[in-house]
Amino acid sequence: MVKTSITPQQTDIHLSVPPSYVGRKLEVLLYPIDELTDELTHELPKKKPSDFAGTLSKEEGEKFHEYLKQARNEWDRNL
């Protein structure tokens, strides 16, 4: 794998590939690093518990609750 960062001085970029890459399918990504950094630091809006109302059916909720009860009971076992 070859990874590098560049700062272009013009609109054209020339790529040279290693001989072992010739004839193989390659992926080339081009993005400004500052945009990637901005996306990573962008804070998601805070969610309230009410935002999740209705995401589980009553049956799914009951099954999940039973699973949690069983899992918590396993914590108390003496091994």
PDB file of N, CA, C and O in Angstrom:
ATOM      1  N   MET A   1       0.854  -1.168   0.000  1.00  0.00           N
ATOM      2  CA  MET A   1       0.000   0.000   0.000  1.00  0.00           C
ATOM      3  C   MET A   1       0.897   1.227   0.000  1.00  0.00           C
ATOM      4  O   MET A   1       1.931   1.260   0.667  1.00  0.00           O
ATOM      5  N   VAL A   2       0.491   2.218  -0.748  1.00  0.00           N
ATOM      6  CA  VAL A   2       1.213   3.484  -0.804  1.00  0.00           C
ATOM      7  C   VAL A   2       0.249   4.564  -0.381  1.00  0.00           C
ATOM      8  O   VAL A   2      -0.831   4.701  -0.955  1.00  0.00           O
ATOM      9  N   LYS A   3       0.640   5.347   0.640  1.00  0.00           N
ATOM     10  CA  LYS A   3      -0.190   6.447   1.104  1.00  0.00           C
ATOM     11  C   LYS A   3       0.701   7.658   1.280  1.00  0.00           C
ATOM     12  O   LYS A   3       1.786   7.566   1.856  1.00  0.00           O
ATOM     13  N   THR A   4       0.241   8.788   0.785  1.00  0.00           N
ATOM     14  CA  THR A   4       1.015  10.012   0.915  1.00  0.00           C
ATOM     15  C   THR A   4       0.073  11.207   0.919  1.00  0.00           C
ATOM     16  O   THR A   4      -1.065  11.109   0.461  1.00  0.00           O
ATOM     17  N   SER A   5       0.540  12.314   1.426  1.00  0.00           N
ATOM     18  CA  SER A   5      -0.205  13.573   1.381  1.00  0.00           C
ATOM     19  C   SER A   5       0.573  14.551   0.521  1.00  0.00           C
ATOM     20  O   SER A   5       1.801  14.607   0.583  1.00  0.00           O
ATOM     21  N   ILE A   6      -0.145  15.318  -0.276  1.00  0.00           N
ATOM     22  CA  ILE A   6       0.506  16.299  -1.137  1.00  0.00           C
ATOM     23  C   ILE A   6      -0.246  17.615  -1.039  1.00  0.00           C
ATOM     24  O   ILE A   6      -1.403  17.653  -0.619  1.00  0.00           O
ATOM     25  N   THR A   7       0.420  18.689  -1.429  1.00  0.00           N
ATOM     26  CA  THR A   7      -0.210  20.000  -1.581  1.00  0.00           C
ATOM     27  C   THR A   7       0.032  20.405  -3.029  1.00  0.00           C
ATOM     28  O   THR A   7       1.123  20.863  -3.369  1.00  0.00           O
ATOM     29  N   PRO A   8      -0.982  20.240  -3.892  1.00  0.00           N
ATOM     30  CA  PRO A   8      -0.778  20.534  -5.312  1.00  0.00           C
ATOM     31  C   PRO A   8      -0.541  22.031  -5.548  1.00  0.00           C
ATOM     32  O   PRO A   8      -1.119  22.883  -4.872  1.00  0.00           O
ATOM     33  N   GLN A   9       0.310  22.320  -6.509  1.00  0.00           N
ATOM     34  CA  GLN A   9       0.608  23.700  -6.895  1.00  0.00           C
ATOM     35  C   GLN A   9      -0.113  24.071  -8.191  1.00  0.00           C
ATOM     36  O   GLN A   9      -0.047  25.214  -8.642  1.00  0.00           O
ATOM     37  N   GLN A  10      -0.805  23.088  -8.784  1.00  0.00           N
ATOM     38  CA  GLN A  10      -1.576  23.314 -10.006  1.00  0.00           C
ATOM     39  C   GLN A  10      -2.713  22.302 -10.036  1.00  0.00           C
ATOM     40  O   GLN A  10      -2.833  21.489  -9.119  1.00  0.00           O
ATOM     41  N   THR A  11      -3.539  22.334 -11.056  1.00  0.00           N
ATOM     42  CA  THR A  11      -4.714  21.467 -11.093  1.00  0.00           C
ATOM     43  C   THR A  11      -4.420  20.053 -11.580  1.00  0.00           C
ATOM     44  O   THR A  11      -5.290  19.187 -11.485  1.00  0.00           O
ATOM     45  N   ASP A  12      -3.234  19.796 -12.093  1.00  0.00           N
ATOM     46  CA  ASP A  12      -2.883  18.459 -12.582  1.00  0.00           C
ATOM     47  C   ASP A  12      -1.991  17.761 -11.573  1.00  0.00           C
ATOM     48  O   ASP A  12      -1.106  18.371 -10.973  1.00  0.00           O
ATOM     49  N   ILE A  13      -2.242  16.451 -11.394  1.00  0.00           N
ATOM     50  CA  ILE A  13      -1.413  15.616 -10.533  1.00  0.00           C
ATOM     51  C   ILE A  13      -1.027  14.387 -11.333  1.00  0.00           C
ATOM     52  O   ILE A  13      -1.883  13.771 -11.968  1.00  0.00           O
ATOM     53  N   HIS A  14       0.257  14.014 -11.314  1.00  0.00           N
ATOM     54  CA  HIS A  14       0.748  12.831 -12.015  1.00  0.00           C
ATOM     55  C   HIS A  14       0.989  11.736 -10.980  1.00  0.00           C
ATOM     56  O   HIS A  14       1.652  11.975  -9.970  1.00  0.00           O
ATOM     57  N   LEU A  15       0.459  10.542 -11.221  1.00  0.00           N
ATOM     58  CA  LEU A  15       0.644   9.409 -10.314  1.00  0.00           C
ATOM     59  C   LEU A  15       1.536   8.369 -10.967  1.00  0.00           C
ATOM     60  O   LEU A  15       1.361   8.029 -12.137  1.00  0.00           O
ATOM     61  N   SER A  16       2.489   7.871 -10.205  1.00  0.00           N
ATOM     62  CA  SER A  16       3.303   6.735 -10.637  1.00  0.00           C
ATOM     63  C   SER A  16       2.975   5.582  -9.710  1.00  0.00           C
ATOM     64  O   SER A  16       2.933   5.752  -8.491  1.00  0.00           O
ATOM     65  N   VAL A  17       2.745   4.414 -10.277  1.00  0.00           N
ATOM     66  CA  VAL A  17       2.406   3.252  -9.453  1.00  0.00           C
ATOM     67  C   VAL A  17       3.567   2.266  -9.459  1.00  0.00           C
ATOM     68  O   VAL A  17       4.302   2.178 -10.442  1.00  0.00           O
ATOM     69  N   PRO A  18       3.734   1.527  -8.373  1.00  0.00           N
ATOM     70  CA  PRO A  18       4.787   0.504  -8.335  1.00  0.00           C
ATOM     71  C   PRO A  18       4.524  -0.569  -9.397  1.00  0.00           C
ATOM     72  O   PRO A  18       3.370  -0.828  -9.740  1.00  0.00           O
ATOM     73  N   PRO A  19       5.570  -1.186  -9.912  1.00  0.00           N
ATOM     74  CA  PRO A  19       5.402  -2.218 -10.939  1.00  0.00           C
ATOM     75  C   PRO A  19       4.457  -3.340 -10.506  1.00  0.00           C
ATOM     76  O   PRO A  19       3.743  -3.896 -11.340  1.00  0.00           O
ATOM     77  N   SER A  20       4.442  -3.680  -9.214  1.00  0.00           N
ATOM     78  CA  SER A  20       3.570  -4.771  -8.755  1.00  0.00           C
ATOM     79  C   SER A  20       2.088  -4.395  -8.804  1.00  0.00           C
ATOM     80  O   SER A  20       1.227  -5.267  -8.682  1.00  0.00           O
ATOM     81  N   TYR A  21       1.782  -3.107  -8.983  1.00  0.00           N
ATOM     82  CA  TYR A  21       0.383  -2.663  -9.056  1.00  0.00           C
ATOM     83  C   TYR A  21      -0.153  -2.660 -10.489  1.00  0.00           C
ATOM     84  O   TYR A  21      -1.363  -2.557 -10.696  1.00  0.00           O
ATOM     85  N   VAL A  22       0.727  -2.770 -11.469  1.00  0.00           N
ATOM     86  CA  VAL A  22       0.306  -2.717 -12.875  1.00  0.00           C
ATOM     87  C   VAL A  22      -0.626  -3.875 -13.169  1.00  0.00           C
ATOM     88  O   VAL A  22      -0.334  -5.018 -12.816  1.00  0.00           O
ATOM     89  N   GLY A  23      -1.736  -3.591 -13.807  1.00  0.00           N
ATOM     90  CA  GLY A  23      -2.718  -4.608 -14.173  1.00  0.00           C
ATOM     91  C   GLY A  23      -3.695  -4.951 -13.054  1.00  0.00           C
ATOM     92  O   GLY A  23      -4.562  -5.804 -13.239  1.00  0.00           O
ATOM     93  N   ARG A  24      -3.573  -4.313 -11.913  1.00  0.00           N
ATOM     94  CA  ARG A  24      -4.470  -4.584 -10.784  1.00  0.00           C
ATOM     95  C   ARG A  24      -5.432  -3.412 -10.611  1.00  0.00           C
ATOM     96  O   ARG A  24      -5.115  -2.272 -10.949  1.00  0.00           O
ATOM     97  N   LYS A  25      -6.598  -3.716 -10.082  1.00  0.00           N
ATOM     98  CA  LYS A  25      -7.584  -2.678  -9.827  1.00  0.00           C
ATOM     99  C   LYS A  25      -7.140  -1.874  -8.604  1.00  0.00           C
ATOM    100  O   LYS A  25      -6.848  -2.453  -7.558  1.00  0.00           O
ATOM    101  N   LEU A  26      -7.089  -0.550  -8.725  1.00  0.00           N
ATOM    102  CA  LEU A  26      -6.640   0.329  -7.656  1.00  0.00           C
ATOM    103  C   LEU A  26      -7.758   1.288  -7.265  1.00  0.00           C
ATOM    104  O   LEU A  26      -8.653   1.577  -8.060  1.00  0.00           O
ATOM    105  N   GLU A  27      -7.694   1.767  -6.048  1.00  0.00           N
ATOM    106  CA  GLU A  27      -8.637   2.781  -5.578  1.00  0.00           C
ATOM    107  C   GLU A  27      -7.840   4.048  -5.293  1.00  0.00           C
ATOM    108  O   GLU A  27      -6.812   4.011  -4.617  1.00  0.00           O
ATOM    109  N   VAL A  28      -8.324   5.159  -5.814  1.00  0.00           N
ATOM    110  CA  VAL A  28      -7.672   6.445  -5.606  1.00  0.00           C
ATOM    111  C   VAL A  28      -8.689   7.366  -4.936  1.00  0.00           C
ATOM    112  O   VAL A  28      -9.788   7.574  -5.451  1.00  0.00           O
ATOM    113  N   LEU A  29      -8.311   7.908  -3.796  1.00  0.00           N
ATOM    114  CA  LEU A  29      -9.170   8.840  -3.077  1.00  0.00           C
ATOM    115  C   LEU A  29      -8.547  10.228  -3.134  1.00  0.00           C
ATOM    116  O   LEU A  29      -7.333  10.380  -2.998  1.00  0.00           O
ATOM    117  N   LEU A  30      -9.387  11.238  -3.337  1.00  0.00           N
ATOM    118  CA  LEU A  30      -8.898  12.610  -3.394  1.00  0.00           C
ATOM    119  C   LEU A  30      -9.848  13.462  -2.569  1.00  0.00           C
ATOM    120  O   LEU A  30     -11.006  13.652  -2.941  1.00  0.00           O
ATOM    121  N   TYR A  31      -9.356  13.974  -1.451  1.00  0.00           N
ATOM    122  CA  TYR A  31     -10.172  14.833  -0.596  1.00  0.00           C
ATOM    123  C   TYR A  31      -9.251  15.758   0.193  1.00  0.00           C
ATOM    124  O   TYR A  31      -8.130  15.380   0.531  1.00  0.00           O
ATOM    125  N   PRO A  32      -9.715  16.953   0.482  1.00  0.00           N
ATOM    126  CA  PRO A  32      -8.897  17.845   1.304  1.00  0.00           C
ATOM    127  C   PRO A  32      -8.944  17.421   2.765  1.00  0.00           C
ATOM    128  O   PRO A  32     -10.022  17.180   3.308  1.00  0.00           O
ATOM    129  N   ILE A  33      -7.795  17.330   3.395  1.00  0.00           N
ATOM    130  CA  ILE A  33      -7.702  16.842   4.771  1.00  0.00           C
ATOM    131  C   ILE A  33      -8.487  17.724   5.735  1.00  0.00           C
ATOM    132  O   ILE A  33      -9.064  17.221   6.699  1.00  0.00           O
ATOM    133  N   ASP A  34      -8.515  19.038   5.487  1.00  0.00           N
ATOM    134  CA  ASP A  34      -9.240  19.911   6.406  1.00  0.00           C
ATOM    135  C   ASP A  34     -10.738  19.627   6.401  1.00  0.00           C
ATOM    136  O   ASP A  34     -11.392  19.799   7.429  1.00  0.00           O
ATOM    137  N   GLU A  35     -11.298  19.196   5.270  1.00  0.00           N
ATOM    138  CA  GLU A  35     -12.720  18.830   5.242  1.00  0.00           C
ATOM    139  C   GLU A  35     -12.964  17.578   6.069  1.00  0.00           C
ATOM    140  O   GLU A  35     -13.969  17.490   6.775  1.00  0.00           O
ATOM    141  N   LEU A  36     -12.064  16.614   5.991  1.00  0.00           N
ATOM    142  CA  LEU A  36     -12.190  15.395   6.771  1.00  0.00           C
ATOM    143  C   LEU A  36     -12.119  15.728   8.255  1.00  0.00           C
ATOM    144  O   LEU A  36     -12.899  15.194   9.043  1.00  0.00           O
ATOM    145  N   THR A  37     -11.207  16.593   8.644  1.00  0.00           N
ATOM    146  CA  THR A  37     -11.073  17.002  10.042  1.00  0.00           C
ATOM    147  C   THR A  37     -12.336  17.714  10.502  1.00  0.00           C
ATOM    148  O   THR A  37     -12.806  17.476  11.615  1.00  0.00           O
ATOM    149  N   ASP A  38     -12.889  18.577   9.671  1.00  0.00           N
ATOM    150  CA  ASP A  38     -14.124  19.288  10.024  1.00  0.00           C
ATOM    151  C   ASP A  38     -15.265  18.314  10.260  1.00  0.00           C
ATOM    152  O   ASP A  38     -16.055  18.501  11.185  1.00  0.00           O
ATOM    153  N   GLU A  39     -15.364  17.269   9.430  1.00  0.00           N
ATOM    154  CA  GLU A  39     -16.424  16.277   9.594  1.00  0.00           C
ATOM    155  C   GLU A  39     -16.272  15.510  10.893  1.00  0.00           C
ATOM    156  O   GLU A  39     -17.267  15.208  11.553  1.00  0.00           O
ATOM    157  N   LEU A  40     -15.042  15.190  11.271  1.00  0.00           N
ATOM    158  CA  LEU A  40     -14.801  14.431  12.491  1.00  0.00           C
ATOM    159  C   LEU A  40     -15.083  15.255  13.740  1.00  0.00           C
ATOM    160  O   LEU A  40     -15.509  14.707  14.757  1.00  0.00           O
ATOM    161  N   THR A  41     -14.854  16.550  13.678  1.00  0.00           N
ATOM    162  CA  THR A  41     -15.064  17.389  14.854  1.00  0.00           C
ATOM    163  C   THR A  41     -16.476  17.953  14.917  1.00  0.00           C
ATOM    164  O   THR A  41     -16.857  18.553  15.922  1.00  0.00           O
ATOM    165  N   HIS A  42     -17.249  17.768  13.864  1.00  0.00           N
ATOM    166  CA  HIS A  42     -18.630  18.258  13.853  1.00  0.00           C
ATOM    167  C   HIS A  42     -19.437  17.502  14.903  1.00  0.00           C
ATOM    168  O   HIS A  42     -19.506  16.273  14.879  1.00  0.00           O
ATOM    169  N   GLU A  43     -20.037  18.236  15.810  1.00  0.00           N
ATOM    170  CA  GLU A  43     -20.777  17.604  16.901  1.00  0.00           C
ATOM    171  C   GLU A  43     -22.191  17.250  16.448  1.00  0.00           C
ATOM    172  O   GLU A  43     -22.880  18.066  15.836  1.00  0.00           O
ATOM    173  N   LEU A  44     -22.605  16.044  16.751  1.00  0.00           N
ATOM    174  CA  LEU A  44     -23.953  15.601  16.434  1.00  0.00           C
ATOM    175  C   LEU A  44     -24.941  16.231  17.406  1.00  0.00           C
ATOM    176  O   LEU A  44     -24.594  16.493  18.557  1.00  0.00           O
ATOM    177  N   PRO A  45     -26.164  16.476  16.957  1.00  0.00           N
ATOM    178  CA  PRO A  45     -27.160  17.056  17.865  1.00  0.00           C
ATOM    179  C   PRO A  45     -27.469  16.094  19.005  1.00  0.00           C
ATOM    180  O   PRO A  45     -27.491  14.878  18.814  1.00  0.00           O
ATOM    181  N   LYS A  46     -27.710  16.649  20.195  1.00  0.00           N
ATOM    182  CA  LYS A  46     -28.026  15.840  21.364  1.00  0.00           C
ATOM    183  C   LYS A  46     -29.391  15.182  21.172  1.00  0.00           C
ATOM    184  O   LYS A  46     -30.320  15.803  20.655  1.00  0.00           O
ATOM    185  N   LYS A  47     -29.502  13.942  21.585  1.00  0.00           N
ATOM    186  CA  LYS A  47     -30.756  13.192  21.501  1.00  0.00           C
ATOM    187  C   LYS A  47     -31.397  13.114  22.874  1.00  0.00           C
ATOM    188  O   LYS A  47     -30.716  13.009  23.894  1.00  0.00           O
ATOM    189  N   LYS A  48     -32.708  13.167  22.878  1.00  0.00           N
ATOM    190  CA  LYS A  48     -33.479  12.987  24.106  1.00  0.00           C
ATOM    191  C   LYS A  48     -34.061  11.582  24.083  1.00  0.00           C
ATOM    192  O   LYS A  48     -34.267  11.020  23.007  1.00  0.00           O
ATOM    193  N   PRO A  49     -34.330  11.009  25.244  1.00  0.00           N
ATOM    194  CA  PRO A  49     -34.953   9.684  25.266  1.00  0.00           C
ATOM    195  C   PRO A  49     -36.247   9.635  24.445  1.00  0.00           C
ATOM    196  O   PRO A  49     -36.557   8.612  23.836  1.00  0.00           O
ATOM    197  N   SER A  50     -36.987  10.724  24.431  1.00  0.00           N
ATOM    198  CA  SER A  50     -38.251  10.739  23.682  1.00  0.00           C
ATOM    199  C   SER A  50     -38.032  10.629  22.173  1.00  0.00           C
ATOM    200  O   SER A  50     -38.952  10.264  21.441  1.00  0.00           O
ATOM    201  N   ASP A  51     -36.819  10.941  21.700  1.00  0.00           N
ATOM    202  CA  ASP A  51     -36.521  10.806  20.263  1.00  0.00           C
ATOM    203  C   ASP A  51     -36.552   9.353  19.811  1.00  0.00           C
ATOM    204  O   ASP A  51     -36.692   9.073  18.620  1.00  0.00           O
ATOM    205  N   PHE A  52     -36.421   8.423  20.761  1.00  0.00           N
ATOM    206  CA  PHE A  52     -36.376   7.008  20.430  1.00  0.00           C
ATOM    207  C   PHE A  52     -37.705   6.298  20.663  1.00  0.00           C
ATOM    208  O   PHE A  52     -37.803   5.086  20.474  1.00  0.00           O
ATOM    209  N   ALA A  53     -38.712   7.035  21.066  1.00  0.00           N
ATOM    210  CA  ALA A  53     -40.020   6.432  21.325  1.00  0.00           C
ATOM    211  C   ALA A  53     -40.552   5.775  20.051  1.00  0.00           C
ATOM    212  O   ALA A  53     -40.526   6.370  18.974  1.00  0.00           O
ATOM    213  N   GLY A  54     -41.030   4.552  20.189  1.00  0.00           N
ATOM    214  CA  GLY A  54     -41.623   3.850  19.060  1.00  0.00           C
ATOM    215  C   GLY A  54     -40.634   3.123  18.180  1.00  0.00           C
ATOM    216  O   GLY A  54     -41.035   2.562  17.161  1.00  0.00           O
ATOM    217  N   THR A  55     -39.357   3.106  18.527  1.00  0.00           N
ATOM    218  CA  THR A  55     -38.394   2.409  17.680  1.00  0.00           C
ATOM    219  C   THR A  55     -38.455   0.897  17.877  1.00  0.00           C
ATOM    220  O   THR A  55     -38.039   0.147  16.994  1.00  0.00           O
ATOM    221  N   LEU A  56     -38.969   0.436  19.025  1.00  0.00           N
ATOM    222  CA  LEU A  56     -39.159  -0.988  19.281  1.00  0.00           C
ATOM    223  C   LEU A  56     -40.643  -1.262  19.450  1.00  0.00           C
ATOM    224  O   LEU A  56     -41.368  -0.461  20.040  1.00  0.00           O
ATOM    225  N   SER A  57     -41.087  -2.388  18.933  1.00  0.00           N
ATOM    226  CA  SER A  57     -42.465  -2.791  19.194  1.00  0.00           C
ATOM    227  C   SER A  57     -42.572  -3.253  20.639  1.00  0.00           C
ATOM    228  O   SER A  57     -41.559  -3.490  21.297  1.00  0.00           O
ATOM    229  N   LYS A  58     -43.792  -3.381  21.130  1.00  0.00           N
ATOM    230  CA  LYS A  58     -43.985  -3.830  22.509  1.00  0.00           C
ATOM    231  C   LYS A  58     -43.371  -5.220  22.704  1.00  0.00           C
ATOM    232  O   LYS A  58     -42.731  -5.482  23.723  1.00  0.00           O
ATOM    233  N   GLU A  59     -43.570  -6.110  21.724  1.00  0.00           N
ATOM    234  CA  GLU A  59     -43.034  -7.469  21.814  1.00  0.00           C
ATOM    235  C   GLU A  59     -41.501  -7.446  21.837  1.00  0.00           C
ATOM    236  O   GLU A  59     -40.879  -8.158  22.626  1.00  0.00           O
ATOM    237  N   GLU A  60     -40.898  -6.628  20.971  1.00  0.00           N
ATOM    238  CA  GLU A  60     -39.441  -6.528  20.948  1.00  0.00           C
ATOM    239  C   GLU A  60     -38.921  -5.977  22.275  1.00  0.00           C
ATOM    240  O   GLU A  60     -37.900  -6.436  22.787  1.00  0.00           O
ATOM    241  N   GLY A  61     -39.619  -5.005  22.818  1.00  0.00           N
ATOM    242  CA  GLY A  61     -39.232  -4.425  24.098  1.00  0.00           C
ATOM    243  C   GLY A  61     -39.285  -5.446  25.218  1.00  0.00           C
ATOM    244  O   GLY A  61     -38.389  -5.490  26.061  1.00  0.00           O
ATOM    245  N   GLU A  62     -40.327  -6.266  25.237  1.00  0.00           N
ATOM    246  CA  GLU A  62     -40.455  -7.290  26.274  1.00  0.00           C
ATOM    247  C   GLU A  62     -39.346  -8.341  26.150  1.00  0.00           C
ATOM    248  O   GLU A  62     -38.780  -8.771  27.156  1.00  0.00           O
ATOM    249  N   LYS A  63     -39.037  -8.756  24.908  1.00  0.00           N
ATOM    250  CA  LYS A  63     -37.966  -9.726  24.693  1.00  0.00           C
ATOM    251  C   LYS A  63     -36.618  -9.152  25.138  1.00  0.00           C
ATOM    252  O   LYS A  63     -35.806  -9.844  25.752  1.00  0.00           O
ATOM    253  N   PHE A  64     -36.404  -7.902  24.824  1.00  0.00           N
ATOM    254  CA  PHE A  64     -35.155  -7.253  25.201  1.00  0.00           C
ATOM    255  C   PHE A  64     -35.060  -7.131  26.726  1.00  0.00           C
ATOM    256  O   PHE A  64     -33.996  -7.357  27.303  1.00  0.00           O
ATOM    257  N   HIS A  65     -36.162  -6.778  27.370  1.00  0.00           N
ATOM    258  CA  HIS A  65     -36.191  -6.661  28.822  1.00  0.00           C
ATOM    259  C   HIS A  65     -35.894  -8.007  29.487  1.00  0.00           C
ATOM    260  O   HIS A  65     -35.147  -8.063  30.463  1.00  0.00           O
ATOM    261  N   GLU A  66     -36.469  -9.078  28.969  1.00  0.00           N
ATOM    262  CA  GLU A  66     -36.200 -10.416  29.508  1.00  0.00           C
ATOM    263  C   GLU A  66     -34.736 -10.797  29.324  1.00  0.00           C
ATOM    264  O   GLU A  66     -34.120 -11.368  30.225  1.00  0.00           O
ATOM    265  N   TYR A  67     -34.189 -10.484  28.176  1.00  0.00           N
ATOM    266  CA  TYR A  67     -32.782 -10.774  27.920  1.00  0.00           C
ATOM    267  C   TYR A  67     -31.893 -10.028  28.927  1.00  0.00           C
ATOM    268  O   TYR A  67     -30.950 -10.603  29.470  1.00  0.00           O
ATOM    269  N   LEU A  68     -32.197  -8.753  29.170  1.00  0.00           N
ATOM    270  CA  LEU A  68     -31.416  -7.976  30.125  1.00  0.00           C
ATOM    271  C   LEU A  68     -31.523  -8.548  31.533  1.00  0.00           C
ATOM    272  O   LEU A  68     -30.528  -8.617  32.254  1.00  0.00           O
ATOM    273  N   LYS A  69     -32.722  -8.958  31.926  1.00  0.00           N
ATOM    274  CA  LYS A  69     -32.893  -9.553  33.256  1.00  0.00           C
ATOM    275  C   LYS A  69     -32.033 -10.811  33.383  1.00  0.00           C
ATOM    276  O   LYS A  69     -31.368 -11.010  34.399  1.00  0.00           O
ATOM    277  N   GLN A  70     -32.048 -11.655  32.355  1.00  0.00           N
ATOM    278  CA  GLN A  70     -31.263 -12.888  32.366  1.00  0.00           C
ATOM    279  C   GLN A  70     -29.763 -12.560  32.433  1.00  0.00           C
ATOM    280  O   GLN A  70     -29.024 -13.186  33.194  1.00  0.00           O
ATOM    281  N   ALA A  71     -29.325 -11.598  31.652  1.00  0.00           N
ATOM    282  CA  ALA A  71     -27.913 -11.232  31.637  1.00  0.00           C
ATOM    283  C   ALA A  71     -27.479 -10.687  32.998  1.00  0.00           C
ATOM    284  O   ALA A  71     -26.390 -11.003  33.477  1.00  0.00           O
ATOM    285  N   ARG A  72     -28.323  -9.877  33.611  1.00  0.00           N
ATOM    286  CA  ARG A  72     -27.976  -9.331  34.933  1.00  0.00           C
ATOM    287  C   ARG A  72     -27.922 -10.428  35.983  1.00  0.00           C
ATOM    288  O   ARG A  72     -27.077 -10.383  36.877  1.00  0.00           O
ATOM    289  N   ASN A  73     -28.807 -11.412  35.893  1.00  0.00           N
ATOM    290  CA  ASN A  73     -28.779 -12.525  36.839  1.00  0.00           C
ATOM    291  C   ASN A  73     -27.483 -13.323  36.725  1.00  0.00           C
ATOM    292  O   ASN A  73     -27.001 -13.863  37.720  1.00  0.00           O
ATOM    293  N   GLU A  74     -26.921 -13.400  35.532  1.00  0.00           N
ATOM    294  CA  GLU A  74     -25.667 -14.124  35.330  1.00  0.00           C
ATOM    295  C   GLU A  74     -24.502 -13.416  36.013  1.00  0.00           C
ATOM    296  O   GLU A  74     -23.515 -14.067  36.356  1.00  0.00           O
ATOM    297  N   TRP A  75     -24.587 -12.104  36.221  1.00  0.00           N
ATOM    298  CA  TRP A  75     -23.521 -11.378  36.886  1.00  0.00           C
ATOM    299  C   TRP A  75     -23.378 -11.847  38.341  1.00  0.00           C
ATOM    300  O   TRP A  75     -22.278 -11.846  38.893  1.00  0.00           O
ATOM    301  N   ASP A  76     -24.492 -12.245  38.949  1.00  0.00           N
ATOM    302  CA  ASP A  76     -24.483 -12.610  40.360  1.00  0.00           C
ATOM    303  C   ASP A  76     -24.048 -14.050  40.611  1.00  0.00           C
ATOM    304  O   ASP A  76     -23.949 -14.464  41.766  1.00  0.00           O
ATOM    305  N   ARG A  77     -23.787 -14.822  39.560  1.00  0.00           N
ATOM    306  CA  ARG A  77     -23.378 -16.216  39.749  1.00  0.00           C
ATOM    307  C   ARG A  77     -21.996 -16.303  40.353  1.00  0.00           C
ATOM    308  O   ARG A  77     -21.121 -15.493  40.046  1.00  0.00           O
ATOM    309  N   ASN A  78     -21.797 -17.299  41.220  1.00  0.00           N
ATOM    310  CA  ASN A  78     -20.464 -17.592  41.757  1.00  0.00           C
ATOM    311  C   ASN A  78     -19.813 -18.615  40.829  1.00  0.00           C
ATOM    312  O   ASN A  78     -20.325 -19.720  40.648  1.00  0.00           O
ATOM    313  N   LEU A  79     -18.722 -18.247  40.268  1.00  0.00           N
ATOM    314  CA  LEU A  79     -18.028 -19.161  39.338  1.00  0.00           C
ATOM    315  C   LEU A  79     -16.931 -19.903  40.037  1.00  0.00           C
ATOM    316  O   LEU A  79     -16.242 -20.712  39.417  1.00  0.00           O
TER     317      LEU A  79
END
